[in-house]
């Protein structure tokens, strides 16, 4: 679905509404920052997530970064870059997150 990928801006994120017909969480992907997504729940909660393939775990890993707008778009992008750099350097961000 093409509609779930777009350049995140504060204006677009504020206006983003859950499609109540699905009843499920909805994910939208940022076209500017690889791996950065925003998850919308039925109740209207918006949370930034980071997703990347882990060679260490041989599966896709997802980490919630924080709720929007408490976590700003700028901060979410910075965290996504940092996490991607950690994974590319061979670090296990799953184990690090559990500490």
Number of C-alpha atoms within 10 A of each C-alpha: 4 7 7 13 14 13 13 19 11 14 8 11 16 11 8 14 16 20 14 13 7 9 11 12 16 18 17 21 22 17 14 12 16 15 19 26 27 26 19 20 17 16 11 14 15 24 20 25 22 23 17 18 15 18 12 12 10 8 10 10 13 16 16 15 19 16 16 18 14 10 13 14 17 11 13 24 22 13 16 24 16 12 20 21 12 13 17 14 9 12 15 16 16 15 8 8 8 6 5
